[in-house]
Amino acid sequence: MTSYADQAILFVASFAANWFSALSGGGAGLIQFPMLIFLGLPFGVALATHKVASVALGLGATVRYLRENHLERRFSLIILGAGLPGVVLGAGTILQLAPRTALFLLGVLTLGLGLYSVFKPRLGMEHAPKNREGSGLLTGMLGLFVVGFLNGSITSGTGLFLTIWLIHHFGLDYKRAVAYTLVLCGLVWNGTGALVLGYLGSIAWGWMPALLAGSILGGYFGSHIAIRKGNLWIKRAFEVITILIGVKLVLG
């Protein structure tokens, strides 16, 4: 059980992490997950605990995005159907692996995402749906499965992969891509990962009050700003968060 001081630290860290995550389409693990380890949780317990708290991010974002009606039912089912098996497989695998090499490779990839967006000025600025049928859809679903596996296995910043995949392959703009990421990845993918990790490992329930409060409020207010500011603001936030996460994971 944490002290009141620890709960205050957890709330501030969780709010900040989830505010940035809701704004940029991922990256809550940059602050929240390392903070849990710093405060004394073992890797596996911190991972499962962070996953549960991340569901609250999805809940807070969902409350805000439902008012905007950005989500298409068929496309949402495609994301869930292709990604959830990867989430389950990844969550069942990660507790058996040494995390350092995987985190380093994830850092290189995440850093690459940010640089890719920086050097593609028009990326995600316009909503031009594509690859919704045939071979393009199958390739897209394979990518969603891979992203789902990363989401289930490694917690830091993997929502960013879903955001950029939805933009690059499916032609969404940043605002819509972030909406899908926060609602479907944040609520459903993370919820599934939390169930699997909680079943295979353990969750620090005594840490939850501050984490859940910070996640819900951070998710809601971050989503509100993202909706108000629009694509260019979200794109810049995405680039900053991905580059920071990438550098952090590479350096350890």
Stockholm file with secondary structure:
# STOCKHOLM 1.0

chainA/1-252         MTSYADQAILFVASFAANWFSALSGGGAGLIQFPMLIFLGLPFGVALATHKVASVALGLGATVRYLRENHLERRFSLIILGAGLPGVVLGAGTILQLAPRTALFLLGVLTLGLGLYSVFKPRLGMEHAPKNREGSGLLTGMLGLFVVGFLNGSITSGTGLFLTIWLIHHFGLDYKRAVAYTLVLCGLVWNGTGALVLGYLGSIAWGWMPALLAGSILGGYFGSHIAIRKGNLWIKRAFEVITILIGVKLVLG
#=GR chainA/1-252 SS CCCHHHHHHHHHHHHHHHHHHHHHTCCGGGTHHHHHHHTTCCHHHHHHHHHHHHHHHHHHHHHHHTTTTCCCHHHHHHHHHHHHHHHHHHHHHHTTSCHHHHHHHHHHHHHHHHHHHHTCTTTTSSCCCCCCSHHHHHHHHHHHHHHHHHHHHCCSSTHHHHHHHHHHTTCCCHHHHHHHIIIIIIIIIHHHHHHHHHHHSCCCGGGHHHHHHHHHHHHHHHHHHHHHHCHHHHHHHHHHHHHHHHHHHHHC
#=GC SS_cons         CCCHHHHHHHHHHHHHHHHHHHHHTCCGGGTHHHHHHHTTCCHHHHHHHHHHHHHHHHHHHHHHHTTTTCCCHHHHHHHHHHHHHHHHHHHHHHTTSCHHHHHHHHHHHHHHHHHHHHTCTTTTSSCCCCCCSHHHHHHHHHHHHHHHHHHHHCCSSTHHHHHHHHHHTTCCCHHHHHHHIIIIIIIIIHHHHHHHHHHHSCCCGGGHHHHHHHHHHHHHHHHHHHHHHCHHHHHHHHHHHHHHHHHHHHHC
//
